[in-house]
Amino acid sequence: MLSLLAPWACVLAGCIFVSSAEVFNLSDQYPPLWNESPGQFSDYSMENGKYIIDPWVYPKRMGMYKILLNKTASYFEKFAPDNEQNFLWGLPLQHSWQFITGRLVDPTRKTDCGYESGDRLCISVDSWWADMNYFLCALPFLAAVDSGIMGISSDQVLLLPPPKDQTKFCLSVSSCQSSFPSTMRKWKALYKHLQSPSSSFEDLLKYLWEAHVSSLKDGYKIFEDRLDYYSKPEAGFGKDWCVVLDYLAAASFPTIFSTVSEFQKALPPRVLVDGDRAPFISDFTDLQNIVLLGLKLLHEVDSATGSLSLAIWKILMKTQAAKTLLLEFFEAVLAIFNPTFLG
């Protein structure tokens, strides 16, 4: 049992550590250019009765998340004030981490897209991270439009295509439903239950993670070859990240603002390069090194067991006794890395 939990503990211990070590301040941690990003549909241009959105410009894509957060805020009031418990915050926060750490730039360097010396706000279609994120932006956004929760009709939004590989991306409600019907249904199911007064936070989280994982699997099948543009450590980290999300989903990890913004401090602060090897990356914090190593170990365990570890993890997460044991194990791990944690 401990051999299974050890790598996973290295990952989630980071989340517990940063959350307990610092006082959270929401106003200091909004995504870059959040205030400058569109916050309503009228902030985008309209042509032939359709709002035209360019998701290949950082503030424009961030605006899609901002509208989604604004339009769903009222449904989370029963859980906490000021949209604090809106678990859709995890989507723009992850996008902002990708922007801050340079993961949205053109990894081939054939263009200046995303670079300080060029168009800093450009999102490169050659970026694996940007393409994967597209599936966690366009699909949840357009499914929300289709659900009626956004207050406009399904045919009133059109996303602009990237400069190449246009056929790999759906650009409207109808095209996304045609290309990715299962994932769109899962996002719509989330919004349907979100509007139900009887839905609990825990139940809604399950719907969120089902849709989230489905979006990533759709994207991964299409864009796996994009990982070839990166160093071996960065490509490995991308693959590790996709695996760990299955475990986060099974644990119904709460992707609210405070939790995600703190957890991301434990993630790599830049793109990994050849020679980077956790836990010995000198410009990373100890926590970032530990979490990066934990991600790799978890992926290795998952691969070695043929995902049997994930099946066991899902079973464990259904019992309160196992969750209590897991928490105690996390505390033991934290005590090793931070002796003052337990007082």
Secondary structure, 3 states (H helix, E strand, C coil): CHHHHHHHHHHHHHHHHHHHHCCCCHHHCCCCCCCCCCCCHHHCEEECCEEEECCCEHHHHHHHHHHHHHHHHHHHCCCCHHHCCCHHHHHHHHHHHHHHCCCCCCCCCCCCECCCCCECCECCCCCHHHHHHHHCCHHHHHHHHHHCCCCCCCCCEEECCCCCCHHHCCCCHHHHHHHCHHHHHHHHHHHHHHCCCCCCHHHHHHHHHHHHHHHHHHHHHHHHHHHHHCCHHHHHHHHHHHHHHHHHHHCCCCCCHHHHHHHHHHCCCCCCCCCCCCCCCCCCCHHHHHHHHHHHHHHHHHHHCCCHHHHHHHHHCCCHHHHHHHHHHHHHHHHHHCCCCCC
